[in-house]
């Protein structure tokens, strides 16, 4: 069996195509994975907006004593643009939602 890729993504749009949501999963237990996001015919945003769920490791879980070890955090950060390309580094063992508006 071939190795499965650590990074998986899906893109969704709304009915009038004014919004794109990209869901990215990084299943690598230790490595952040740099990506290039291509938005054909869409402007490259200056600010990345979305949400992300992650923890200290892929085995991290919430408990009664520590209910916030795995959390959903809001993403609202400057976009990294290099040579006209949108770059984003996906943290290890995380699921990220990025939302783009026209």
N, C-alpha and C positions, 0 to 999 in steps of 0.2 A: 504494500500500500504506500502511495506517495505521501509525503508530508503535506498536511493541510496548511494553507497560509494563516499567519497569525492575525492578519488584518482583513476585516470584511466590512463592506459598506453597502448601503442602499439609499437611493434618493427618491423623494416623494415630492409631488407638487399639488397645489390646490387647483380647483376647477378653472379659475381664470388665469392660472399660471403666473400669479404675482408673488408667490412664495415657494421656496424650495426648502425642504427639510432633509438634511443628510444625517443618517445614523451610521456611526462608525464603531465597530467593536475591535478592540485589541485583546486577543486572548493570550498573548505572551506573558508568562508569569513575572518577568523581570525587566524586559526592554521596552522603552518608549520607541515608537516608530514614527519617523518623519514622513509626512505625506505632502503631496501637491494636489490641491483641489482645483479642478478646472470647471469654470462656470461659463459655458459657451453662451455668448450673446447676453450675459448678465454682467453688470458692473461688479468690480471687485470691491468688497466692503472695506471700510477703514476700521470698523469695529466688528469683532466676532461676537455673536450672541447665541446662547444655547444653554444646555445643561449637560452635566456629566455625573455619572455614578462610578465610584471607585472606593477602594480601601487600601490599607497598608500592604496587603498581599491578596492573592486570589483565594486564600483560605480565611480571610478576615470575615467576621460576622458580628452582627449586633447582639447584645445580650441585655438582660435587665440591669446589670451593673454598668454597662457601657453601651447605651443605645444609639450612639452616634459614630461608631467606628466606620460604618459604611454609610455614606451620605450622598445625597444629590446636591451638587453645588451649581450655582448659576455661573455661566460663562458670560463675561462682558469685558473683553480685553482688546487692546489694539491688535489689528491683523498684522501678520508678518508677510510683507510683499517683497519679493526678490525677483528682479528681472521680469516684472509684470506677472509673476505667478504668486498665487495665494498658498502659503505654506503653513502647515499645522502639524505639531508633534502630538501624537496620540499616546497618552500615558499607558503604562502596562496595566493589564487586567482591568480594563475600563470599557464603558459604553458611553459614547459621546453623541449628543444631538447638537447640530449646528443649523441655525435658521437664517436664510437669506431672503431678503425682500427686494423687489425691483424698484 
